Amino acid sequence: MNSLGHLRILDLTRVLAGPWCTQWLADLGADVIKIERPGTGDDTRSWGPPWLDLEDGPRAAYFQCANRNKRSVAIDLSKEEGRDLVRKIAATSDVVIDNFRRGTMEKWGLDRTSLGNPRLVTCSIAGFSKDGAWADRPGYDLLIQGMGGVMSITGDPDGPPTKTGVAVADLMTGMYASTAILAALSHRDRTGEGQHIDLSLFDTQLAWLANQGQNALATGKAPTRKGNAHPNIVPYQTFQATDGWFNVAVGTDAQFAALAGMLGRVDWVVQHPTNADRVKHRDVLIAELSELFAMQSREHWLEVLSAADIPCAPVLDVVEALNHPAANAVHVQADGTRTLANPVQFEKTPVRYDRPPPALGQHTDEVLLTVGITSEQLAELRSGRVIP
């Protein structure tokens, strides 16, 4: 049994933020119907290399990361006949989610008002807030990371502003969207009333600045780049051993006392008894720690730090991380391909892995037949190139 097996989600999104949201809902059991352009499909189908060599042809690994457990239906939305097919699917759906440019859904008659179902939950994801000065501008993760402050606090102090290694603005917007959709569905179940949800990548990026954003509100000063160091905690950063990098995360005064004792530097506890003292004398303390840690191997430090109950861990590359004994990171799909596993472990309603990421249009006939389209109509739609 799945948590959301009673729900149907009509997915009009592509690239990452929207598909990340709908994959999470699909993992929880929802029937997610992904509408794609005939011929090309979701943009990320061509975002390679690397490619996977599948029966339907090469497919970008990027597409695989966010489209598990979905059914793909190829429909040409530039044609009114195609939009009418989407309306038929929407009539059987609980949620419609899109990430088209603002005004597109209204122009096509696919917005919540036009669809006319008071129980329907709709969700739109855009680059910028509908109420802001940039409402009509497109948004890409790189642009949002730069404009949203995160690049200004990422990277070495003397280096350039740096984006994170994955598209975190997209990913976080997708997660906020999934939570909002579930909240709106809960409201509908209690009241019978659907609603529209609007999110933007920019607003999301600003919201999850978290402590760095709150630091700026408290002081009126912009936080600066500190590399792998923490703006509010010391020592909490990366250090280099003789043969590799590792992280030390000292979050309490007791942990710092244990660290000082283990290193034979009990004088540090007198000099820097509180975290505020350590932040104030950050440069001196980190220089001394760096000198000591550079004298032994990474394995040595991880062993002795762990023995003293001081939080520490190696810095691993992605392949090392996926293969680490502590990881439960990979799921082998029914077609033999591997995808990153969903991290949530339910006691009674486990995450499902029923469908590998679909071929383009793989489920077009299957879905349309369930919404009243006949075999003869399918043939007519193909002759009119509404569906492939």
C-alpha positions in Angstrom: 0.0 0.0 0.0 1.2 3.5 -0.9 0.6 6.7 0.9 -0.7 8.6 -2.2 -2.1 5.7 -4.3 -5.5 7.4 -4.4 -4.2 10.5 -6.2 -3.6 11.4 -9.9 -1.1 14.2 -10.7 -1.1 15.9 -14.1 2.5 17.0 -14.6 3.0 19.8 -17.1 6.6 20.5 -16.0 10.0 19.9 -17.4 13.7 20.3 -16.4 14.1 20.0 -12.6 12.0 21.9 -10.1 8.7 20.6 -11.2 9.8 17.1 -12.1 11.6 16.8 -8.8 8.3 17.7 -7.0 6.3 15.2 -9.0 8.8 12.4 -8.7 8.6 12.7 -4.9 4.8 12.5 -5.1 5.1 9.5 -7.5 7.5 7.7 -5.2 4.8 8.1 -2.5 2.3 6.3 -4.8 0.6 9.0 -6.8 -0.2 8.3 -10.5 1.8 11.0 -12.2 1.1 11.6 -15.8 3.9 13.5 -17.5 2.9 15.5 -20.6 5.8 15.9 -23.0 6.4 17.5 -26.4 6.2 15.0 -29.3 9.7 14.4 -30.8 11.8 16.0 -28.2 10.1 15.6 -24.8 11.4 17.1 -21.6 14.4 19.3 -22.3 16.6 17.1 -20.1 16.2 14.1 -22.3 18.9 15.7 -24.4 21.1 17.1 -21.6 24.0 14.7 -22.1 26.5 13.3 -22.0 26.5 11.0 -20.1 24.0 8.9 -21.9 22.3 5.6 -21.0 22.0 3.1 -23.8 18.4 2.0 -23.6 16.1 0.0 -25.9 14.3 3.2 -27.0 17.7 4.8 -27.7 20.2 6.9 -25.8 18.8 8.9 -22.9 20.6 11.5 -20.8 21.4 10.5 -17.3 20.0 13.9 -16.2 16.5 12.9 -17.2 16.7 9.8 -15.1 17.3 11.7 -11.9 13.8 13.2 -11.7 11.3 11.1 -13.7 11.0 7.8 -12.0 7.5 6.3 -11.4 5.8 8.5 -14.0 3.8 7.7 -17.2 4.8 9.7 -20.2 2.1 11.0 -22.6 3.3 12.9 -25.7 0.8 15.7 -26.8 1.3 18.7 -28.9 0.0 21.5 -26.8 0.3 24.1 -29.6 -2.8 22.5 -31.1 -6.3 23.0 -29.6 -7.0 19.3 -30.0 -3.9 18.6 -27.8 -5.0 21.0 -25.1 -8.5 19.4 -25.2 -6.8 16.0 -24.4 -5.0 17.6 -21.4 -8.4 19.0 -20.2 -9.8 15.4 -20.3 -6.9 14.2 -18.2 -7.2 17.1 -15.8 -10.9 16.2 -15.3 -9.7 12.9 -13.8 -6.9 14.5 -11.8 -6.5 15.8 -8.3 -3.5 18.1 -9.0 -2.2 20.0 -12.0 1.3 21.4 -11.8 3.1 23.5 -14.5 6.2 25.6 -14.9 5.3 27.5 -18.1 5.9 31.2 -18.4 3.3 33.2 -16.6 0.1 33.6 -18.5 0.6 30.5 -20.7 -1.9 28.3 -18.8 -4.5 31.1 -18.9 -3.9 31.6 -22.7 -4.3 27.9 -23.3 -7.4 27.6 -21.0 -5.6 25.2 -18.7 -5.5 27.3 -15.6 -7.6 26.4 -12.5 -10.4 28.8 -13.3 -10.7 27.6 -16.9 -10.7 23.9 -15.9 -13.7 24.6 -13.7 -13.2 21.9 -11.0 -13.6 23.4 -7.5 -11.8 20.4 -5.9 -8.7 20.7 -8.1 -5.4 21.7 -6.6 -3.2 23.6 -9.1 0.4 24.6 -8.7 2.6 26.9 -10.8 6.4 27.2 -10.5 8.1 30.2 -12.1 11.4 32.0 -11.8 10.1 35.0 -10.0 7.1 36.0 -7.8 3.9 36.8 -9.6 3.7 40.0 -7.5 7.2 41.2 -8.1 8.9 43.4 -10.7 10.4 40.4 -12.6 7.2 38.3 -12.7 7.5 37.7 -16.5 11.2 36.9 -16.7 12.4 33.3 -17.1 14.4 31.8 -14.3 17.2 29.3 -14.4 18.9 27.9 -11.3 22.3 29.6 -12.1 20.6 33.0 -12.4 18.6 32.4 -9.2 21.6 31.3 -7.2 23.5 34.4 -8.2 20.6 36.8 -7.7 19.4 35.1 -4.5 22.6 35.6 -2.5 23.8 32.0 -2.2 26.7 32.5 -4.7 28.0 35.4 -2.6 28.5 33.1 0.4 29.8 30.1 -1.5 33.4 29.6 -2.4 36.8 30.6 -1.0 37.1 34.1 0.6 39.5 35.3 -2.1 37.8 33.5 -4.9 34.8 34.4 -7.2 31.2 33.9 -6.2 30.4 30.2 -6.8 27.3 28.2 -7.4 26.7 24.9 -5.6 27.5 21.7 -7.4 23.8 20.8 -7.9 20.8 22.9 -8.8 19.7 23.6 -5.3 17.3 26.4 -6.1 15.4 24.0 -8.4 15.6 21.1 -6.0 14.4 23.1 -3.0 11.5 24.7 -5.0 10.4 21.2 -5.9 10.4 20.1 -2.3 8.5 23.2 -1.2 6.0 22.6 -4.0 5.4 19.0 -2.9 4.8 20.0 0.7 2.5 22.8 -0.4 0.5 20.4 -2.7 0.1 17.9 0.2 -1.1 20.7 2.5 -3.6 21.9 -0.1 -4.9 18.3 -0.6 -5.3 18.0 3.2 -7.4 21.2 3.2 -9.5 19.9 0.2 -10.1 16.6 2.0 -11.5 18.5 5.0 -13.4 21.2 3.1 -14.0 20.0 -0.4 -12.2 23.1 -1.6 -9.2 23.1 -4.0 -6.9 26.1 -4.5 -4.0 27.4 -6.5 -0.4 27.4 -5.3 2.2 29.8 -6.7 6.0 29.4 -6.0 9.0 31.0 -7.5 12.6 29.9 -7.5 13.8 33.3 -6.3 11.5 33.4 -3.3 12.5 29.9 -2.4 16.2 30.7 -2.7 15.7 33.7 -0.3 13.7 31.6 2.2 16.4 28.9 2.6 19.2 31.4 3.2 18.3 30.3 6.7 20.9 31.4 9.3 22.8 33.4 6.7 19.7 35.4 5.8 18.8 35.9 9.4 22.4 37.0 10.1 21.9 39.7 7.5 18.6 40.8 8.9 20.1 41.0 12.4 23.2 43.0 11.5 22.3 44.8 8.2 25.6 43.4 6.8 26.0 41.0 4.0 27.6 37.7 5.0 30.9 36.9 3.2 32.4 33.8 1.7 34.2 31.6 4.2 35.0 28.6 2.0 34.1 25.5 4.0 34.1 27.3 7.4 30.9 28.1 9.3 29.9 31.7 9.9 28.7 31.0 13.4 30.6 28.0 14.7 34.4 27.3 15.2 35.9 24.8 14.5 33.4 23.6 11.9 35.2 23.1 8.6 37.5 21.1 6.3 41.0 20.3 7.2 43.8 18.6 5.2 45.7 15.6 6.4 48.8 14.2 4.8 46.7 12.1 2.3 43.3 13.7 2.0 40.6 16.0 3.3 38.2 15.6 6.2 35.7 17.6 8.1 35.5 18.4 11.8 32.2 19.7 13.2 32.6 20.9 16.8 29.2 22.1 17.9 29.5 22.4 21.7 32.0 23.6 24.2 32.2 20.0 25.6 33.2 18.7 22.2 35.8 21.4 21.9 37.3 20.5 25.3 37.5 16.9 24.2 39.2 18.0 21.0 41.7 20.1 22.9 42.4 17.3 25.3 42.9 14.7 22.6 45.4 17.0 20.8 47.3 17.8 24.1 46.2 21.5 23.9 44.2 21.9 27.1 45.4 25.5 27.1 42.9 26.1 24.3 40.0 25.5 26.7 41.3 28.4 28.9 42.0 30.7 25.9 38.7 29.9 24.0 36.2 28.5 26.5 33.1 29.4 24.5 32.1 29.3 20.9 31.9 33.1 20.8 35.6 33.2 21.9 36.5 30.7 19.2 34.6 32.7 16.5 36.5 35.9 17.7 39.9 34.2 17.5 39.0 32.0 14.4 42.1 32.8 12.4 44.6 31.9 15.1 42.8 28.7 16.3 42.2 27.4 12.7 45.9 28.0 11.8 47.0 26.0 14.8 44.6 23.2 14.1 45.5 23.1 10.4 49.2 22.7 11.4 48.5 19.8 13.7 46.1 18.0 11.3 48.6 18.2 8.5 51.0 16.0 10.4 49.1 12.7 10.2 47.0 10.7 7.8 43.3 11.2 7.3 42.5 7.7 8.7 44.5 8.4 11.8 42.6 11.6 12.5 39.2 10.0 11.8 40.0 7.2 14.2 41.2 9.3 17.1 38.6 11.9 16.7 35.8 9.3 16.6 37.3 7.6 19.6 37.0 11.0 21.5 33.3 11.3 20.3 34.2 14.4 18.2 32.0 14.6 15.0 34.2 14.0 11.9 33.9 12.5 8.5 36.0 12.1 5.3 35.5 14.3 2.2 34.5 11.9 -0.5 33.9 12.2 -4.2 30.5 11.3 -5.6 31.4 7.7 -6.5 33.0 7.1 -3.1 29.9 8.5 -1.4 27.5 6.3 -3.4 29.5 3.2 -2.5 30.2 4.0 1.1 29.1 1.3 3.6 26.8 3.8 5.4 24.9 4.6 2.2 21.6 3.3 1.0 21.8 5.4 -2.1 21.0 3.4 -5.3 17.9 1.5 -6.5 18.1 -0.9 -9.5 15.0 -0.3 -11.6 13.0 -3.0 -13.4 14.8 -2.3 -16.7 18.2 -2.7 -15.0 19.0 1.0 -14.9 20.0 2.5 -11.6 18.5 5.6 -10.0 19.3 7.4 -6.8 17.2 6.0 -4.0 14.5 7.9 -2.2 15.9 8.6 1.3 12.6 8.3 3.2 11.9 5.0 5.0 8.3 4.5 6.0 7.3 1.8 8.5 3.9 1.0 6.8 3.7 2.7 3.4 7.1 2.2 1.7 8.3 4.3 -1.2 7.6 2.6 -4.5 9.8 1.9 -7.5 7.2 0.6 -9.8 8.3 2.3 -13.0 11.7 3.3 -14.4 11.9 6.7 -16.0 9.7 6.4 -19.1 10.4 6.5 -22.8 9.0 9.5 -24.5 5.3 9.0 -25.0 5.5 5.4 -23.7 2.0 5.6 -22.1 0.1 7.9 -24.5 -2.4 5.3 -25.6 -2.7 3.7 -22.2 -3.6 7.0 -20.5 -5.9 8.5 -23.2 -7.9 5.3 -23.4 -8.7 5.8 -19.7 -10.2 9.2 -20.3 -12.7 8.3 -23.0 -10.6 8.5 -26.2 -11.4 5.6 -28.5 -9.0 3.7 -30.7 -10.5 5.4 -33.7 -9.9 8.8 -32.2 -6.3 7.9 -31.4 -5.8 7.2 -35.1 -7.3 10.5 -36.0 -5.1 12.3 -33.5 -2.1 10.7 -34.9 -3.0 11.6 -38.5 -3.3 15.2 -37.3 0.0 15.0 -35.5 -1.5 15.9 -32.2 0.1 12.8 -30.7 3.0 10.8 -32.2 
